[in-house]
Amino acid sequence: MSKSVKVMAAALLFAAAAAATEVPRYEVYAGYDFVRFNPNSGFIPSFNANGGSGQFIYNFNKWIGAVFDAGAVTKGVLGGFSVDTTVANFVAGPRVQWHSERWIPFGEVLFGGAYATTSTQIFLLPAVVPAALAPGLVIPPGLPVSARLGASNTDFAMLAGGGLDIKLSKHISFRPVEADYYLTRMPSFLTNNNTTNRNNFRDSGGITFMFGGAK
């Protein structure tokens, strides 16, 4: 009988401690992002990109929250060529979490869009410009002319995954890891059609700032 009483008392103490855990109403996250992109293209190889992202989290209670995530990553070289590529995301959705005194594991599924832009600089020999079209314009023979070619598009994106926050104080926590499946659904940069799912991966880490008390 005494053992049963001790077990019940321990369970009640654990429940009371869990209930007493203070849950912030708002959280703001800022961190570093590493993304592995898989373009599903025979012309553009898979590539790694680096950048950052921010999140705003509203906690309804200890278990449920809502997240808005915005970020961007960039890559300067593709396939050995100087090609500047940037992909930005803007997604939102629900989060399932567990707030304890020190650990905050979470999982989330976020939906929205991604904006991708790519450009490269090309050098050409000057063409002969008729004097009637450009009077007074003189281009020295053999002087190369540079131009930048670019393309961009916006389409569907989804992030699904989870991570862990470790509380350092009442208002600051450290996120050592967040791993997400990063789906983008975009047309080809070259033809602007043949829209397909691009199965990518994002890894993040950074700092979360916590404010207020939950309802």
C-alpha positions, 0 to 999 in steps of 0.5 A: 500500500505504501508503494502505491501511495508513493507512486501516486504522490510522485505522479501528482508532483510531476503533474503539478510541476508540468502544469506550473511550467510557464509557457510564453505567449509569443516567440521570435526565432532567428537563425542560420539555414542550410538547404539542399536543393534537388532541381530534378533537372538534367541541366541544373545539378543538385546544389547546397545553399546558405542563408537565414530565416525568422519565425514568429510563433503564437502559442495557444497553450502548452501543446499547440502553436501557430508559426509564420516562417520567412527566409532566404538562401543563396548560391553563387556557383552552379555546375562550375559556372557563376550563376547567382541563385536565391530562393526565399520562402514564406510559409505558415501553419500549425505547430505541436510542441511540449513545453517543459522547464528546459526542453521544447521539442516540436513538430510542424507543417507549414504551407505557403510559397517560394520565390526563386530567382537566378541570373548570370552575366554574359560577355559579348562582342559589340554589334555594329549599331547603325549611326541612324539608330544611335547618333554619336555612339562610338563603341571601340572595336573588340571591346566586350559588352556585358549583360545579365540574364535572369529569370524568376518565378513564384509557386507553392512551397511546404515545410514539414519537420521538427526540432528542439529548443533548449531554454537558457533563461526565461526569455531565451532558448537555443535551437541546436537543430531543426530538420525539415522536408522542404517541398517546392513546386516550380516550373523550369527556369529555361522553359517556364513549364513542366512544373514538378515537385522538388524534394529538398531538405532544410537544416536550421539552428539559432536563437529564440526569444520568448515574451509574455505568458500563455493563456 
